[in-house]
Amino acid sequence: MPRILLYLLLIVAVVALALLSQCFPLKFLPVYHLAAPTISLATLPQFGPGTTIVDAPDRFVLRKDVFRGVIYKASGGMWAEDTTAHWNVDLNPALRPPAALRVVADSLFLPGGGASDSSLAVFRDTTFSVFAFNGFGSSGVRTLERITGHSTSHLLDRQVNFAARVRAGQGSPPRYAVTGGGGKFKMSFGDAGRLIAYSGVWRKIDGIATRAWIIPRWQANRKFRRLMRHQNLLSFDATLEYYSAPAPEAQNYLYPVYVFRGTEIVDGEPAPMPQIILAAAHLSIPGITPSPPPDPPRSESDQPVEGWDDPEPEGQTSDSHPEVGASWQGVETGGLLESGENVAGLLAKLTAKGWTNNFGEDNWGETNAWASDWKTDRATWADAADLMYFKGHAYSKSWNLWTKMGSVPDGVAVKDLDTTGDKHGMWGEHDLEWIAIDGCGPLQDTAIGDESEDALENWRGAFGGLHMLLGFATTSLSESYQGGYFAQYALDGETVLHAWFRAALEAQVPVVGGGDPSDIVAAAMYAYYKGNSTETTKNDHLWGCGFVAKDPADPDYYELTWTSL
């Protein structure tokens, strides 16, 4: 064979191998083993002399004066706050500039900064990962006077965020971001630069357990497209990251995963889609489990459980028959793997404390989740419960459900709001106090960086006695835990607002900061009367857990509050 032909064949072979390596890359990443946390009463950080410590089954709870802290036994993660200042919407603090706060945060958190708090040692271990500054965040509030239309807004805190990046082995550069609720540390600063809250979790990596073959990106893309077959995708991308579970959870291994982010078309306009986590290796991932199989199709003759139409107490601190309902999109209708588990966590916590699941064991997921339950049939379904929870796709002006009998997609949208009732709003005329939307909305607002949206104007028609609408003002992570955390913290006696923000902060991914499109912001909107603290829905608790305001029909104010996660 002529030599020139051999050279040509060699060149063709090299090019073919290069192309194959692009289409079918062989890549291995470490799966890290995580050390069990070593926590004892003797080693707990404290607020100073006089700190009281409660040894609960899954956590240590620390209190001193207005300060409260939690150390989770499963992970060593921490949560601490000044209960009079953190997320207090009645304050108007004088905040220091972000750059000045970063200097303070760096000195407290980073290695060599001078602070010697041993509880931060795990964040400073750089053997397999590195924590670094990850942007600023904030909490804020915007108020709209119903009659005059006058609106004001201000910030409640400024936040300095740190996040982990993981190495592909000891000594290699820290390339991989972290998702899943862990791998972040946040400091919140209030009036005059005073530290009013801090939280974070990072489990010590004690070595490489194995090296896993990474599923090629084209295979992951194909699975993602199948999951999103009911969504009108405009664009998407994915990154390789490591999964770190939220602080309340135990975790033995740190896994590589793909995180998909993108945009879909809703009502002819681009809207953010949830961040979707898919396995990047053939390994099981705690907290990333498929939704259960769909329930049998429901019938139009179905009714809520017995007692759903019992009279609603007004302005009391207890309801002898509190009710919850849930609608959700899972794998079948929304490509969301964790929705069923997320909703089940919420329902399990509440029913264990005597709440009735109005929708029965089926809790109306997938094509059984009908928009009519929230609209034309709301008096029987959504408005017959005290708390309604939705998990699925949401946007600035709607959230996704299905038509009756699950034939085609439908939704609950701003344009559907019915204000013709006696209380001039869509929900709350019968029973409903609180709605929680665990999706990418619906509270986008100009004060939170979306110049095209006004959440207070968009959703004021929802309030016909409704106390509070909880949700997000941005994209959000599709995950398993937020529903259960929200219910647990509210049942523990935190306000509904505080329980939602804390659950979101623990379950969602680290903030990037600076208005990055992947930033995640939790939000809440509520209606109230002026001049009387007993009417203040922002201080609501769940029934039986503390104060509950009277229904705010024809309120004086609508208010939106938010916090970066």
SETOR-279150 format. One record per residue: residue in three letters; x, y, z of N, C-alpha, C, O in turn. Coordinates in steps of 0.2 Angstrom, whole numbers, plus 5000, padded with zeros to 4 digits. Example, Ala and Ser with C-alpha at 12.3 -4.5 7.8 and 13.67 -1.06 7.14 Angstrom:
<pts>
ALA506649725039506249785039506649845039507149835042 SER506449895035506849955036506450005039506750065040 
</pts>
This chain:
<pts>
MET500449945000500050005000500450065000500950075004 PRO500350114995500750174995500750205002500250215005 ARG501350245003501450275010500950335010500650345016 ILE500850365005500350425005499650405007499350435011 LEU499450345005498850315007498750305014498250315017 LEU499350275017499350255024499250325028498950325033 TYR499650375026499550445029498850465029498650495034 LEU498550455023497850485023497350445027496950475031 LEU497450375028497050335032497150355039496750355043 LEU497850365041497950385048497650455050497350465055 ILE497650505045497350565046496550555047496250585052 VAL496250515043495550505043495350475050494850485053 ALA495750425052495650395059495750435065495350435069 VAL496250485064496250535070495650585070495450595075 VAL495450605064494850645064494250615066493850635070 ALA494150545064493550505067493650505074493050505077 LEU494150485077494250475084494050545088493750545093 ALA494350605085494150665088493450675088493150705093 LEU493050665082492350675082491950625087491550645090 LEU492250565087491850515092491950545099491550535103 SER492550565101492650595108492250655109492050665115 GLN492050695104491550745105490850715107490550745111 CYS490650675103489950645103489950595109489350585112 PHE490450555110490450505116491050515120491450475121 PRO491050565124491650585128491650535134491150515137 LEU492250505135492350465141492650505147493150535146 LYS492250515152492450565157492250535164491750505165 PHE492750535169492650505175492750565180493150605180 LEU492250565185492350615191492250575197491950525198 PRO492550595203492550565209491850575212491550625212 VAL491650515216491150515220491450525227491850475229 TYR491350575231491650585237491250555243490650555243 HIS491650525248491350505254491350555259491850595260 LEU490750565262490650625267490750595274490450545276 ALA491150625278491250605285490550625289490250665288 ALA490450575294489850585299490050645303490550655305 PRO489550695304489650755308489750735315489450685318 THR490250765319490350755326490150815330490450865330 ILE489550805333489250855336489050835343488750775344 SER489250875348489050855355488850925359489050975357 LEU488550915364488350975368488951015370488951075371 ALA489550975371490151015374490451055368490851105370 THR490351035362490651075356490251125353490451155348 LEU489651135355489151175351489351245352489551275357 PRO489351285346489451355347488851385351488251365350 GLN488951445355488451475359488351545358488851575355 PHE487851575360487751645359488051685365488051745366 GLY488351645370488751675375488451645382487951605382 PRO488651675388488351645394487651655394487351705392 GLY487351605397486551605398486251575392485551575392 THR486551545387486251515382485951455384486251415388 THR485251445382484951375384484951335378484951355372 ILE485051265379485051215374484551165375484551135380 VAL484151155370483651095370483951045365484051055359 ASP484050985368484250925364483650885361483350845364 ALA483450905355482950875351483150815347483750805346 PRO482750775345482950715342483350725336483850685335 ASP483250775332483650785326484050845325484350865320 ARG484050885331484350955331484450975338484150955343 PHE484951015339485051055345484751125344484851155339 VAL484351155348484051215348484351265353484351245359 LEU484651315351484951365356484551425356484351455351 ARG484451455362484151515363484451565368484751535373 LYS484451625367484751675372484351745370484551765365 ASP483951765374483651825373483251825366482851785365 VAL483451865362483051875355483451825350483151825344 PHE483951795352484351755347484151675348483951655353 ARG484051645342483851575341484351545336484551575331 GLY484551485338485051445333484851375333484551345338 VAL484951345327484851275326485451235324485751265319 ILE485651185326486251145324485951075322485651035326 TYR485951055316485650995313486150935315486650935312 LYS485850885318486250825320486450785314487050755314 ALA486050785309486150745303486750765299487150725295 SER486850835299487350865294487850905298488450925295 GLY487750935304488150985307487951055304488251105306 GLY487451065299487251125297486951165302486751145307 MET486951235301486751285306486351335303486251345297 TRP485951355308485451415307485351455313485251435318 ALA485551525312485451565318485151635316485351655310 GLU484851665320484551735319484351775325484251745330 ASP484351835324483951885328483251885327483051905321 THR482851855331482151845329481751915329481151915326 THR482051965332481652025331481852065325481552115323 ALA482352045321482652085316482652055309482552085304 HIS482651985309482751945303482051945300481651915303 TRP482051965293481351955290480851995293480251975293 ASN480952045297480452085300480252145296480652195295 VAL479652135293479452185287479252255290479052295287 ASP479152255297479052325300479652365301479552425303 LEU480252345300480852385301481052415294480852395289 ASN481352475295481652505290482352525291482552585293 PRO482852475291483452485294483952525289483852535283 ALA484452555292484952595289485552545287485852525292 LEU485552525281486052475279486652495276486652555273 ARG487152465278487852485275487952455268487652415266 PRO488452485265488552475258488752395257489152375262 PRO488652365252488852295251489552285252489752235255 ALA489952325249490752315249490952315256491452275258 ALA490652365260490952365267490652305271491052275275 LEU490152275269489852215273490252155270490352105274 ARG490552155264490952095262491552095266491852045268 VAL491852155268492452155272492352115278492752075281 VAL491852135281491652105288491552025287491751995291 ALA491152015282490951935281491651895280491751845282 ASP492051925275492651895274493051885280493351825281 SER493151935285493451925291493251875296493551845299 LEU492551865295492251815299492251745297492351695300 PHE492251735290492151675287492751635284492851585285 LEU493151675280493651645276494251625280494351655285 PRO494651575278495251565282495751615282495851655277 GLY496051625288496551685289496151745290496551795291 GLY495551745291495151815292495251835299495051895300 GLY495451795304495551815311495051785315495151775321 ALA494451765313493951735317494151655318494351625314 SER494051635324494251565326493751525328493851465331 ASP493051535326492551495328492651425325492651415319 SER492651375329492751305327492251285323492351235319 SER491651305323491051285320491151295312490751265308 LEU491551345310491651365303492251325300492351335294 ALA492551275304493151245302493051205295493451195291 VAL492451165295492251125290492251165283492351135278 PHE491951225284491951275278492651295275492751305269 ARG493151285279493751315278494251255275494851275273 ASP494051195275494451145273494451145265493951135262 THR495051155263495151165255495451105252495651105246 THR495451045255495750985252495450965246495750955241 PHE494750955246494350935240493850985238493550975233 SER493851045241493351095239493551165242493951165246 VAL493251215239493451285241492851325242492451325237 PHE492751355247492251405248492451475246493051495248 ALA492051515242492251585240491651625240491151605240 PHE491851695240491251745239490851725233491051705228 ASN490151725234489751705229489151765227488651745226 GLY489351825229488851875227488451905233488451875239 PHE488151955232487651985237486951965236486751955230 GLY486551975241485851965241485552015245485852055248 SER484852015246484452055250483852035251483551985248 SER483452055257482752055258482452125257482852175259 GLY481852125256481552185255480752185255480452125256 VAL480452245255479752245256479452305251479752355251 ARG478852295248478552345244477852345246477552295246 THR477552405247476852415250476452455245476752505242 LEU475852435243475452465239474752485243474452445246 GLU474652555243474052575246473452565241473452595236 ARG472952525243472452505238472052565235471952565229 ILE471852615239471452665237471852715232471552735227 THR472352735235472752795231473252765226473452805221 GLY473452705227473952675222474652695223475052675220 HIS474752725229475452745231475852685233475552645237 SER476452685231476852625232477552645235477852695232 THR477752615240478452625243478852555243478452505244 SER479452565243479852495245480552515248480752575247 HIS480752465252481452475255481752405256481352355256 LEU482352405258482752335259482652325267482652375271 LEU482652265268482652245276483352215278483452225284 ASP483752195273484452175275484852165269484552175263 ARG485452165270485952145264486352085266486452075272 GLN486452045261486751975262487351965259487451995253 VAL487851935262488451915259488451835258488351805263 ASN488551805252488551735251489151705249489551735246 PHE489251645252489851605250489651535248489151515250 ALA489951505243489751445240490351405239490851425237 ALA490251335239490751285238490851275230490351275226 ARG491451265228491651235222492051175223492551175228 VAL491951115220492251055221492751035216492751055210 ARG493351005219493850985214493750915211493350875214 ALA494050905206493950835202494450785205494650745202 GLY494750805211495250765214495650805218495750865217 GLN496050785223496450825227497050855223497350825219 GLY497050925224497550965221497350985214497651035211 SER496750965211496550995205496151055206495951075212 PRO496051105201495651165202494951155204494651105202 PRO494651195208493951195211493451215205493351275205 ARG493251165201492951185195492151175195491751215192 TYR491951135200491251115200490851145205490951145211 ALA490251185203489851215208489451165211489451105210 VAL489051185216488651135220487951155220487751215220 THR487451105220486751115220486451075225486751035228 GLY485751085226485351045230485251075237484851035241 GLY485451135239485251155246485851165250485851205254 GLY486351115249486951125253487451165250487351185244 GLY488051165253488651195249488551265249488851295245 LYS488251305254488251375254488251395261488051365266 PHE488451465262488451495268488251565267488451595263 LYS487751595271487551655271487551695277487451675282 MET487751765277487751805282487251865280487351895275 SER486751885285486251935283486451995288486551985294 PHE486452055286486652115290486052165290485752175284 GLY485852185296485352235296485552305298486052325295 ASP485252335302485352405304486052415306486352385310 ALA486352465303487052485305487552435304488052435307 GLY487452385300487952335298487952275304488352235304 ARG487352275308487352215313487152155310486752145306 LEU487552095312487452035309486752005312486752005318 ILE486251995308485651975311485451895309484951875312 ALA485851865305485651795303486251765300486651805296 TYR486351705301486851665297486651595296486351565301 SER486851565291486651495290487051455285487351495281 GLY487151395285487551355280487651285282487551265288 VAL487851245277487951175278488551155273488451165267 TRP489051115276489451085272489751025276490051025281 ARG489650965273489850905276490650885274490750895268 LYS491050875279491750865277491850805272491550755274 ILE492250815267492450765263493050725265493550755267 ASP492950665267493550625269493950585265494350545266 GLY493750585258494050545253493650525247493050545247 ILE493950495242493650475236493350405237493750365238 ALA492750395236492450335237492550285231492750235231 THR492450325225492550285219492550345213492450405215 ARG492650325207492650365201492150345197492150285195 ALA491650385195491050365191491150395184491350445183 TRP490850345180490850365173490250415172489750395174 ILE490450475169489950525168489550505161489750495156 ILE488850505162488450495157488550555152488550615153 PRO488650535145488750595140488150645140487550625141 ARG488350705138487850755139487350745134486750765135 TRP487450715128486950705123486350655126485750665124 GLN486650605130486150565133485650605138485050595138 ALA486050645142485650685147485150735144484650735146 ASN485350765138484950805134484350765132483750795132 ARG484450705129483850665127483350655132482750655131 LYS483650635138483150625144482750685146482150685147 PHE483150745146482850805148482250825143481750845145 ARG482450815137481850835132481250785132480750815132 ARG481350725134480850685135480350705141479750705141 LEU480750725146480350745152479950815151479450825153 MET480250855147479950915145479450915139479350965136 ARG479250855137478850855131478250895131477950905126 HIS477950905137477350945137477451025138476951065138 GLN478151045138478251115139478551135132478851105128 ASN478451205131478651235125479351265126479351325127 LEU479851225125480551245127480751295121480651285115 LEU481051345124481351395119482151385119482451385114 SER482451375125483151355125483351325132482951335137 PHE483851295132484151265138484851245138485151245132 ASP485151245144485851225144485951185151485451175155 ALA486451145151486651105157487351115160487751125155 THR487451105166488151105169488251045173487751025176 LEU488851025174489050975178489151005185489551055186 GLU488750985190488851005197488850945202488750895200 TYR488950965208488950915213488350925218488150985219 TYR487950865220487350875224487550865231487850825234 SER487350925235487450925242486750935245486450985244 ALA486550895249485850895252485750955257486250975260 PRO485150975258484951025263485151005270485350955271 ALA485251055274485551055281485150995285485550965289 PRO484550995285484150945289484250875287484150825291 GLU484650855281484650795279485350755280485850795280 ALA485350695281485950655281486250645274485750635270 GLN486850635273487150625266487750595267488250615271 ASN487850535264488550495264488950505259489550495259 TYR488750525253489150535247488950605243488350625243 LEU489450635240489350695236489450665229489950645227 TYR488850675225488750645218488850705213488650755214 PRO489050685207489050725201488350725198488050665198 VAL488050785196487350785193487450835187487850875187 TYR486950825183486750885178486250925181485750905183 VAL486350995180485851045182485651075175486051115172 PHE484951065174484751095167484351165169483951165174 ARG484551215165484151285166483951305159484251285154 GLY483451345159483251365152482551405153482351435158 THR482351415147481751465146481251425142481351385137 GLU480551435143480051405139479551465137479551515140 ILE479151445133478651495130477951485134477751425134 VAL477751535137477051535141476651595138476851645139 ASP476051575135475651625133475951675128475851735128 GLY476451645124476751685119477351725122477651765118 GLU477551715128478051755131478651705134478451655137 PRO479251725134479751685137479651685145479551735148 ALA479851625148479751625155480251575158480451525154 PRO480551585164481051535166480751475168480151465170 MET481051415167480851355169481251335175481751355177 PRO480951285179481251265185481951235183482051205178 GLN482451235188483051205187482951135189482651115194 ILE483151085184483051015185483650985186484150995182 ILE483750935191484350895192484250825189483750795191 LEU484650805185484650735183485350705185485850735185 ALA485350635186485950605187486450605182486250605176 ALA487050625184487650625179488050555179488450545175 ALA487850515183488150445184487650395186487150415188 HIS487750335185487250285187487350265194487550215196 LEU487050315198487050315205486350345208486050385204 SER486150315213485550345216485750405220486250415223 ILE485250455220485450525223484850535228484250545226 PRO485050545234484550555240484150625238484450675236 GLY483550625239483150685237482950695230482550735229 ILE483250655225483050665218482750595216483050555213 THR482150585218481750525216481150535212480850595213 PRO480950495208480350505203479750515207479650485213 SER479250555205478650555207478250485207478450445203 PRO477850475211477450405211477050405205476950455201 PRO476850335203476450335197475750365198475550375203 PRO475550385192474850425192474350385195474250325194 ASP473850425199473250395202472750375196472850405191 PRO472250335197471750325193471450385191471350435195 PRO471150395185470850465183470250475188469850435190 ARG470250535190469650555195469050565191469050575185 SER468450575194467850585191467550655193467750685198 GLU467150675189466850745190466350735196466150795199 SER466150675198465750675204466150665211465750665216 ASP466750665210467150665216467050725221466850785218 GLN467050715227466950765232467450765237467750715239 PRO467650825241468150825246467850785252467350755252 VAL468350765257468150725262467650755267467550815266 GLU467350715271466750735275467050795279467550795282 GLY466550845280466750905284467050965281467151015284 TRP467150955274467451005270467051075271467451125270 ASP466451075272466051135272465851155279465351195279 ASP466251135284466051165290466251235291466651265287 PRO465851275295465951345296466651365298466951325301 GLU466851415295467551445296467551495302467151535302 PRO468051475307468051525312468351595310468751595305 GLU468251645313468451715311468851745317468551755322 GLY469451755315469951795320470051755326470151785331 GLN470051685326470251645332470951625331471251625325 THR471251595336471851565336471851485335472451455335 SER471251455334471251385333470651375328470151405328 ASP470751325324470251295320470151225322470651185321 SER469551195324469551125326469551085320469651015321 HIS469551105314469551065308469951095303469651105298 PRO470551105304470951135299471051085293471151025294 GLU471051115287471051075281471651095276471751155275 VAL471951055272472451065267472251035261471950975261 GLY472451055255472351025249472951035245473351085246 ALA473150995240473751005236473550985228473250935227 SER473851015224473851005217474651005214475051045217 TRP474750955210475450955208475550925201475150885199 GLN476150945198476350915191476950875193477450905196 GLY476950815190477550775191477850755184477950795180 VAL478150695184478450675178478050675172478250695166 GLU477450655173476950635167476750705164476750705158 THR476650755168476350815165476850875165476750925161 GLY477350875169477850935169478550915169478950955169 GLY478750845169479450835169479750845175480450845175 LEU479450845181479650865187479750795191479250775193 LEU480350775193480450715196480250705203480050655206 GLU480250765207480150765214479550785217479450795223 SER479050805213478450845215478050795220477850825225 GLY477950735218477550695223477850685230477450685234 GLU478550685230478850675237478750745240478750745246 ASN478850795237478850865240478150875243478050895249 VAL477650855239476950865242476750815247476450835252 ALA477050755247476950705252477250725258476950715264 GLY477750755258478150785264477650835268477650835274 LEU477350885264476950935267476350895270476150915276 LEU476050855267475350825269475550775275475150775280 ALA476050745275476250695281476350735287476050715292 LYS476650795287476750835293476150865295475950865301 LEU475650885291475050915293474550865296474250875301 THR474450815292473950765294474150735301473750715304 ALA474850725302475050695308474850745314474850715320 LYS474750805313474550855318473750865318473550915321 GLY473350825314472650835315472350865309471750875309 TRP472750895304472450925298472150875294472350815293 THR471550885290471250845285471450865278471450915276 ASN471650815275471850815268471150815264470850765263 ASN470950875262470250885259470250845252469650825250 PHE470850835249470750805242470850725243470950685238 GLY470850695249470950625250471650605249472150645248 GLU471750535249472450515248472650525241473350525240 ASP472250545236472550555229472850625228473350625224 ASN472650675232472950745232473050775225473450815225 TRP472650745220472650775214473250795211473450855210 GLY473650745208474250765205474150745197473750715195 GLU474650765193474650755186474050775183473850835184 THR473750735178473150755175472550755179471950775177 ASN472550735185472050745190472050815194471550825197 ALA472550855192472550915195472250965190472550985185 TRP471650985192471251025187471251095189471151115195 ALA471251135184471251215185470551235188470451285192 SER470051195186469351205189469251205196468851235199 ASP469751165199469751165207469851225210469651245216 TRP470251265206470451335209470051395206470051445209 LYS469651375201469251425198468451415198468251435204 THR468151385193467451375194467151335199466651345202 ASP467551285202467351245207467751255213467751215218 ARG467951315214468451335220468051325227468351315232 ALA467351345227467051345233467051275236466951265242 THR467051215231467051145234467751125235467851085239 TRP468251155231468951125232469451175235469551175241 ALA469751215231470251255234470051305239470351305245 ASP469451335239469251385244468951345250468651385254 ALA468851285250468651245255469151225260469051195265 ALA469751235258470351215263470651275266470551335263 ASP471051275271471351325274472051345271472251405271 LEU472351295269472951295265472951255259472751205259 MET473151295253473251255247473951265245474251315245 TYR474251205242474951195240474951175233474551125231 PHE475351205229475451185222476151175221476651215223 LYS476351125218477051105216477051095208476751045206 GLY477451135204477451125197477751185194478051225197 HIS477551195187477751255183477351315185476751315185 ALA477651365186477351435188477751485184478351485183 TYR477351545183477651605180477351665183477051665188 SER477551725180477351785183476651795184476351835188 LYS476251765179475551775179475051715179474451715178 SER475351655181474951595181475351535184475951545185 TRP475051485185475351415186474951365183474351375182 ASN475251305181475051255176474651205180474851175185 LEU474051195177473651135179473351105173473651105167 TRP472751065173472451035168471751045168471451065173 THR471351035162470651045161470350985165470650935166 LYS469650985166469350935169469450875165469450875158 MET469450815168469650745165470350745162470450695158 GLY470750795163471450795161471550785154472050755152 SER471150825150471250815143471750865140472150835135 VAL471850925142472350965139472551015145472251025150 PRO473151045144473451085149472951145150472651175145 ASP472951175156472551235158472951265163473551245165 GLY472751325166473151355171472651405175472051415174 VAL472951425181472651475185473051545183473651545185 ALA472751595180473051655178472751715181472251715183 VAL473151765180472951835182472251855178471851875181 LYS472251835172471651845168471051815171470451825169 ASP471151755175470551715177470251745184469751725186 LEU470651795187470451815194469751845194469551895190 ASP469351815198468651835198468551885205468651855210 THR468351945204468251995209467552015210467452065213 THR467051975208466351995208466051975214465451985216 GLY466351935219466051905225465951965230466152015229 ASP465751945236465551995241466252025244466252075246 LYS466751985243467452005246467852035241468452045242 HIS467652035235467952065229468652035228469152075226 GLY468751975228469351935227469151865225468651845226 MET469651835222469551765220469551715225469051665225 TRP469951715230469951665235469851695242470051755244 GLY469651655247469551675254468851695256468651705262 GLU468351695251467651705252467351655257466951665261 HIS467651585256467351535260467851515266467651525272 ASP468451485264468851465270469651475269469951475274 LEU469851485263470551485261470951545264470751605263 GLU471451535268471851585271472551585267472751645266 TRP472851535265473551535263473651495257473351435256 ILE473951515252474151485245474851485245475151535246 ALA475151425244475851415243476051385236475751335234 ILE476351425232476551405225477251385225477751435225 ASP477451325224478151305224478351295217478351235214 GLY478451345213478651345206479051415204479251445209 CYS479151425198479451485196479051545196479051575190 GLY478751565201478351625201477851615207477951575212 PRO477251655207477051695202477151775204476751815202 LEU477651785208477751855211478351895209478651925212 GLN478451885202478951925199478752005200478152015199 ASP479252045201479052115202479652165201480252145201 THR479452225199479952275197480452285203481052305201 ALA480252285209480652295215481152235216481652245219 ILE481052185212481552125213481952115207482252065206 GLY481852165202482352155196481952145190482252145184 ASP481252125190480952115184480552175182479952185184 GLU480852215178480552285176479852275173479452325173 SER479652225170479052215166478452195170477952185168 GLU478552175177478052145181477852185187478352225190 ASP477252185189477052215195476652165199476052155198 ALA476952125204476552075207475952095211475452065211 LEU476052155214475452185218474852205214474252185216 GLU474952225208474452235203474152175200473552165199 ASN474652135198474452065195473952025200473452005197 TRP474152025206473851975210473352005216473151965220 ARG473252065216472752095221472052065220471752065225 GLY471852045214471252015213471151945216470651915216 ALA471751915219471651855222471451855229471151805232 PHE471451915232471251925239470551945240470352005240 GLY470151895241469451905243469351875250468851845251 GLY469751895255469851865261470451815262470651805268 LEU470751805256471451765257471851805261471951865260 HIS472251775265472751815269473451815266473751875266 MET473651765262474351765260474451725254474251665254 LEU474851745249475051705243475851705243476151755243 LEU476051645244476751625245477051595238476651565235 GLY477651615236477951585230478651605229478951615234 PHE478851615223479451635221479351695216478851705213 ALA479951735215479951795211480451785205480551825201 THR480651715204481151705200481051625198480551595199 THR481551595194481551525194481651495201481751535206 SER481551425201481751395207481951325205481951305200 LEU482251285210482451225209481951175211481551175216 SER481851125206481351065207481651015212482150985210 GLU481451015218481750975223481150935228480550955227 SER481350895233480950855236480750885243480250855246 TYR481050935246481050945253480651005255480351005261 GLN480551055251480251115253479551115257479451145262 GLY479151075254478451065257478451035264478151065268 GLY478850985265478950955272479251005277479051015282 TYR479751045274480051095279479651145281479551165286 PHE479251175276478751225277478251205282478151245287 ALA477951145281477451125286477751115293477451135298 GLN478351085293478651075300478851145303478651145309 TYR479151195300479251255303478651295306478651325311 ALA478151285301477551325303477151285309476951325314 LEU477251225309476951185315477351195321477051195327 ASP477951215321478451225326478251295329478551305335 GLY477851335326477651395329477951455325477851515327 GLU478351445320478551505316477951535312477451495311 THR477951595310477451625306477451595299477951565297 VAL476851595296476851565289477351595285477651555281 LEU477451665285477951695281478651675282479051655278 HIS478851675289479451655291479651575289480151565287 ALA479151535290479251465289479351455281479751415279 TRP479051495277479151485270479851505268480151475264 PHE480051565270480651595268481251545271481751525267 ARG481151515277481651475280481651405276482251385274 ALA481151375274481051315270481451325263481751285261 ALA481251385260481551395254482351405254482651385250 LEU482551445259483251455260483651385261484151385258 GLU483351345264483651275266483651235260484151195259 ALA483051235256482951185251483251205244483351165240 GLN483351265243483451295236484251305236484651295241 VAL484451315230485151315228485451385230485151435231 PRO486151385230486451455232486351505227486251495221 VAL486251565230486151625226486851645222487351635225 VAL486851665216487351695212487551765214488051785215 GLY486951805215487051875217487051925211487251905205 GLY486851985212486952035207486452035201486552055196 GLY485851995203485351995197485451945192485151945187 ASP485951895193486051845189485451805187485051795192 PRO485351785181484651755179484551685183483951665184 SER485051655186484951595190484851605197484751565201 ASP484851675199484651685206483951665208483551665203 ILE483851645214483251615216483051665222483351675227 VAL482451685221482151735226481451705229481051705224 ALA481351695235480751675238480351745239480651795241 ALA479651735239479251795240478551785243478351725243 ALA478251835246477551825248477251885248477451945248 MET476551885246476151945246475551935250475251875251 TYR475351985254474751975259474452045259474652095256 ALA473852045261473352095262473152115269473152065273 TYR473152175271472952195278472652265279472652305274 TYR472352275285472152335287472652375290473052345293 LYS472552445290473052485293472852495301472252495302 GLY473352515305473252545311472952495317472852515322 ASN472952425315472752375320473152315319473052275314 SER473552305324474052245323473652175323473952125321 THR473052175326472652115326472452095319472152035318 GLU472452145315472252125308472852115303472752105297 THR473452105306474052105302474152025299474451985303 THR473952015293474051945291474851925290474951865290 LYS475251975290475951955289476251925296476751895296 ASN475851925301476051895307475651825308475651795314 ASP475251805303474851745304475351685305475851675303 HIS475051635309475251565310474751515308474151535306 LEU474951455307474451405305473951395311474151415317 TRP473351375310472851365315473151315320473451265319 GLY473051345327473351305332474051315334474251295339 CYS474351365330475051375331475251445333475851465334 GLY474751485334474851555336474251605333473751575331 PHE474451665333473951715330473751705323474151685319 VAL473151715321472851715315472451775314471951785318 ALA472551815309472151875308471451865305471351805303 LYS471051915306470351905302470451915295470951945292 ASP469951885291470051895284470051965281469552005283 PRO470551985277470552055275470152065269470452075263 ALA469552065269469152085264469152165263469152205268 ASP469252185257469352255255469952285260469752335263 PRO470552265259471052285263471252355262471152385256 ASP471652385266471952455265472652445261472752485257 TYR472952385262473652385259473752315256473452265259 TYR474152315251474452245249475152255249475452305248 GLU475452205251476252205253476552145250476352095250 LEU477152155247477552105244478252105248478552155248 THR478452045250479152045253479451985250479151935248 TRP480151995250480551945247481251935250481451975254 THR481551875249482251865251482651825246482351775243 SER483251845245483751805241483951745244483951745250 LEU483951685241484151625244484851605242485051555245 
</pts>
